[in-house]
């Protein structure tokens, strides 16, 4: 009896459309059922990882390839507060205030 096997080759894309993630890994072409580690590894100054487009909040995670997929890394601005005493007066501001 002849057996036939079908090998599915599927693409996985890891991206950040806002260019706040400066390094990602995991994009490629894989066989169906392969477990792949995807990650958002480095970020633009003042940004940090927030979540993936599917809501997962781990910057590095494993996905099982079952179909073509695109995972978009989303970032958020790192808030900080600046306080400066100017001749007895106080000036307050934060990066968040300037957005």
C-alpha positions, -999 to +999 in steps of 0.1 A: +000+000+000+014+034-010+013+062+015+015+098+007+026+125+030+019+162+025+043+186+040+029+221+045+054+249+044+039+280+062+052+315+067+054+333+100+062+370+101+072+390+131+069+428+126+065+462+142+050+488+118+060+518+141+097+510+141+099+511+179+111+475+180+146+475+166+152+438+167+128+408+163+133+371+157+113+342+146+102+352+111+106+324+086+091+295+067+083+264+087+066+230+084+031+226+097+031+218+135+066+232+142+070+251+175+088+284+169+101+309+193+093+345+183+106+375+202+108+413+203+143+418+215+154+455+214+135+487+214+139+524+204+150+547+232+121+555+255+100+525+245+093+491+260+074+460+249+037+461+256+020+431+238+016+411+206-013+419+183-031+388+196-029+401+232-001+379+245+022+400+268+054+379+267+081+395+246+095+360+239+070+332+233+065+299+215+039+295+188+028+264+170+027+269+132-007+258+118-012+285+091+004+316+077+006+341+105+018+376+113+026+387+148+029+424+154+049+436+184+034+466+201+053+490+223+045+517+248+064+548+259+082+545+291+068+573+313+091+593+335+088+624+357+111+654+358+111+678+387+132+710+387+133+737+414+138+771+397+143+799+422+118+786+447+093+776+420+088+741+407+084+730+371+070+695+366+068+676+334+070+641+319+075+625+286+038+614+288+027+651+290+044+658+256+026+632+235 
